[in-house]
Amino acid sequence: MKVAIVGASGAVGQEFLRVLADRKFPIDELLLFGSERSEGRTYDFCGRSVKVRRLQHNDDFRGVDVAFVSAGGGTSREFEKTITKYGTLMIDNSSAFRMDDDVPLVVPEVNPEDALDTPRRVIANPNCSTIQMVVALRAIENISHIRRVYVSTYQAASGAGAGAMSELEAQYADIAAGHEPHVERFAYQLAGNLIPHIDVFTDNGYTKEEMKMVNETKKILHSDVAVSATCVRVPVMRAHSESIWVETERPVSPDEARQAFERMEGIAVIDEPAEKKYPMPLFAAGTYPVYVGRIREDTANPNGLTFWCVADQILKGAALNAVQIAEYLVSQGRLG
C-alpha cells in the first residue's frame, strides 16, 4: 500500500509515524509532505529514511491509497482536491470537514460503518476531546439511551501542538529561575494556572471547542442527545481528562456501567478509589486506551451517572484514531 502523511513534521505527524510502525500497518511506500520550512527533513521509518516533500498542487498523490492529513484546516481545505483527485482516501485531522453532510466523522469503536460511505474520498477525524468522550458514551448508550451529557474538560498543552508543550515546559523553567514566564501560545500563562478558554468564543458564550463537542457528538452517535461542555486548558503536558455526567432513560447502576465499560473495545477501566486507583494523565500519556474511572451514581438525579475519563490527545485523540479508521477499511476490503 502507498501511504502519505501530510504535516509530517508536526506533533501529530510524528505520532503517525510511530503508530503506523507500532501497529505494522501494511505500507509498501511512504510519502511525507510538509511546508516549505520542513521540506528536505528526513525521518526514519521501519529502517528506511524518508525525506519530506513540499506540499504542492501537482500529481504527487497519484497512486497513493490513503493520506493522513494533519496540517491545519486551511491546508486541508486548500489541498482536498489535489489529494483526492486520483482516488486517494484523505483521513483529515482538522476541523475543516467534520460537520459536512457528505463527509463521515468516524470513531472506529463507535460508528465504523460510516467510514464506508465517502463520496468525496474524505473522512474526518473528530475533535480530540470528542473522541474519548464518545467512546465512553457508546458503552452507556449500548445499555440505555443517553438523554443529556454535561462535560468539563481538562485539556493538556498537547492539544495546542508541540510549540505549546515546549512553552509550558519553558514557563516552569522560567518560574523556577525567578524569571517572568514567556506567553505566546495561550491567552495567559498556563504554568500554575487554568484557562477556561479553548478556541474562540461564539455568539452564544461557548467556545468553538465546546460547540465541537456538542455538534460532533450528535453526528457520531446519530443521536438527539443534548450536550453541554466547558473546556479548560490545564498545565499538563499530554493527555486530556474529562469529568462526564450523563442522564439516561432509565437508571444505570455503577456496577452495570462498569461492566458496560469493560465490554467496550478501546476502554480500560481503572476504578478502585479505595486503593487510590483512578485514571490520570500522568500514566495515560503515550498509551492507546480511553481510561474510565470514578464511576458513581449522580446525587442529584436518579437517572444520572458520572465518571472520569482520560486519554492521550495525540494518540487516541488524533493519530491512533485515524490509523484505526484505515485499519477498519483494510479489514473490510475497502483500502489497499
N, C-alpha and C positions, 0 to 999 in steps of 0.2 A: 504494500500500500504506500502511496505517496502522500505525505503529510506535511502541512505547513503550519508554522507558528508566526503570527503577526503580533509584534510587540515583544519580541523575544528577549530584549534586554531588561524589561520591567520586572517587578516583583512577581506578578502572575505568570509572565512569560518564562521566567526561570523555574517557577514551580511546575509549569507544563513539562519542561524537560525532565525534571525529576520524577514526576508522576508517570509519564509515558514510559520511562525506563523501568521504574519500580514495578509497574503493572504489566510489563512486557507487551505493550501494545504492538500489534503487528505492523512494523514500519520497514519498508524496503528503501525508501529515500526520504530524507528530512530536509525541508527548506526552512530557513529562518529569515524573517523580514523585520525591518525596523526603520527608524527615522534616519535622516542624513547623519545625525550625530552618532548613531550606533552602527552605521554601515562599516563593514570591514572587521568588526569584532568577531572573534572565534569562540565557540563553546564546544566542549566535549560532550558527546552523546554516545553512550554504549561503545566506547573505544574509537569513535570517529570524531574528527574535528570538523565542525560545520561553521561556515562563515556567514555572517549576517548580510543580507542583501538590502538595498534601499527599496522601500515600498513605492512602486510607481504604477501608473496606468499603462500597463503593457500586457504581454501574454505570459508572464511568469507563472500564472496559476493553471495554465493548460496542463491537463493530466493529473492535477492534484485532486485526490479523493476527498480530503477533509482539511479545512483550515481552522485552527483555533485562534481566535482573534481577541486580543486584549490590548488595545491601543487607544481607547477613549471613544466616546460616542461620535465625535466629529469625524474621526478617521473611519470608523465603521460605516457611517452614512456615505462618506465620500467614495469609499472603495468597495461598497457592496457589489455593484455591478461588475467591477473589474475582477473581483474574487470569484463570483458565481457564474460568469458568462459562459464558461465551458463545462458547467455542471458540478463544480466544486461545492461541497456542502460547507457552509460557513456556520460555525458554532461561536456565537458572539457573546463576549463577557460584558459588554457595555449596556447602558440603558436605552440605546438608540431604537431598538425594535420591540422591546418587551411587551408593549401594550398594543402592537399592531395586530389586527384580527387575522392576518394571513401569515403570522409568524408564531409558531408554537413556543411556549415558555415552559421549560421542562426541568423537573427534578426526578431522576430515574426511579427512586423509591416510591414516588407519589403518582406521577402521570406519564410513564414511559411511552405509552401508546400515542401520545400527542406528537412524539418525535417522528412518527411515520408519515405525517402529512406536512410536507414542506414545499408549498407552491413556489416560494421564492428561493428555495435552496438555502434558507436561513433558519437556524434555531437559536433562540435567545436563552442565555444563562440568566437566571433570576438574580436579584439583589442578594448579597451575601447574608444579610440578616433574615431575609425572607426564606432562603433555602433551609437553614437549620430549623426555623420555626415550623415550616410546613411538613418537614419530615416527622417532627414530633406530633403535629396536629393530625396527620394522617393516621397515626396509631390510634388516637382517640376517636376520630371520625369513623374508623372501622367498626367501633362498638356502639357509638351513639352520635347522632348528628350534632355538630357544634353550631350553636346559635350566635355566640359572641366570643370575641377574643380581645383581651386587653394585654398589651405587652410593653414593657420598658426594657430597652436595650442598653447594654454596657459595652460599647464598641471600642476595640483596640485601635491603636495608631496604625496598624497594618491596613485598616480599611481605607486609609488615605494614601497608601503607596509606600514604597521604600524610602522616599525622602522624608515622609512624616515619621517613620520609625527612627531614622537617623536623627531627626530633630528632637524627638523625645529623649533619646539617649544623650544627645548633646546638652539638652536643658538640665538633666540631672547632673551631668558633669559640671556645668556652669554653676549650679546651685551649690554643689559640694566644694567648689573652688571659691565661693563667695562672690561670683560674678552675676550680672543681670542676664537671665536666660534670653537667648535669641528666639523671636517668634516670627514665623513666616507662613507655615502651613495651616495654622488654625487661627480662629478669631482671637484667642487668648493663649497664654502659656498653658500647656497641657500638664507638665510635670507638677505633681502635687495638687492637681485640680480636676474638676469635672466640668465639661462644657455641654449644656443641653441644647446643642445646635449642630446638626449634621446636614450638609447641603443648604440650599437657600430656602427662606421662608416663602410660603404661598399665601394667597389671599385669605384662606380660612384659619391662619395662625399655625398650621402644621408645616413642617419642612417637607421638601421633596422626598427625602429619605423616608420619612414617616408615611407619606402618601404612597410610596412604592410598596411598602409592606401592606397597606390597605388594599390596593388595587391588584397587586401581583398575587396575593393570597387567594383572592376570589377567582382569578383566572386559572391558577394552577389546580386548585381544588374543585373547580367547576361548581362553586357553591355560592349561596346567598349569605354566607357568614358575614357578620358585622365585625369590623376590626378597628381598634383604636390603638395608636402607637405613640410612644415618646422615645426618641432616640438620643442617646447621650454618649459623648466621646469620653473615654476614661484613660488614665495614664498606665495602660497595659500595652506591652509591645505587640502581642499577637494572640489571637483567638477572641471571639466575641462571646458575650454572655447575655442571657435574656431571662427576665422574670415574666412568666406567662400565666395568665388567668383565663380559663375557658368556662363558658356556660353551655352545658349540653342539654339535649331534650329530656333526658332522664338522669337521675343521679348516677354518677360513676364513682365507685369507691376507690381509694388509693390503691388497694390490692388489685382491683380489676384493671385500673390504669397501668399499674406496674407490669402486670402480665402482658398487657397490650404493647407496652413499650418494648418489653423483652422479646416479643414475637416479631417486632418490626425490623426489617432489614435496614442496616445503617445506624441503628441506635445502640449505644452501650449505656446500661443503667448503672449508676453509682448512687445508691440511696440507702446508706446506713448512718443516719445522723447521730445515733448514739455512739458510734465509733468514729465520729468526725470524718465520715466519708461522703463526699458530695463532689460534683463536677467543679473544676476550677480551671481558668485559662492557663495557669502555671503548668498544668500537666496535660492539657488538651493541645497546646501548641505543637505543631509538627505531626499530628496524628490524624487519622481518617474519620473516626466516628463522630456522630452527633451524640453528645453526652446528656443524659437526663437524670435529675435527682430532686431532692426536697419535695417529693410528691405528697400532697396533702389535700384534705378537704378544705374548701373555702368556708370561712366562718360567717360570711355574710349572705350566702346563697346556697340553698340545699342542692341545687344543680350545678354548683361551682366546684372547680378543681384548679389547683395551682401547682406549678412546678418550675424548676430552674433548668436552663438549657445552655450548654456551652459547645462551641465548635470552632475549629481553625478557619478563620475567614479566608485565607489564601488557598487552603486546600478544599474542604467541602464547600466553602463559600464561593469558590471560583474554579481553580484548575481541576480539582478532582471531579467536581460535578460535571464539567464539560467533557472530560475524558470518559466518565461513566455513560454519558449520553452516546458518545461514539461507540463505546463497547456494546451498548444495547443494540445499536443499529447493526453492528457487525454480527451479533448473535441472531438477528432477525434476517440476515442476508441482504440488508439494505445498504451496506457500505463495504467497500473492498472488493 
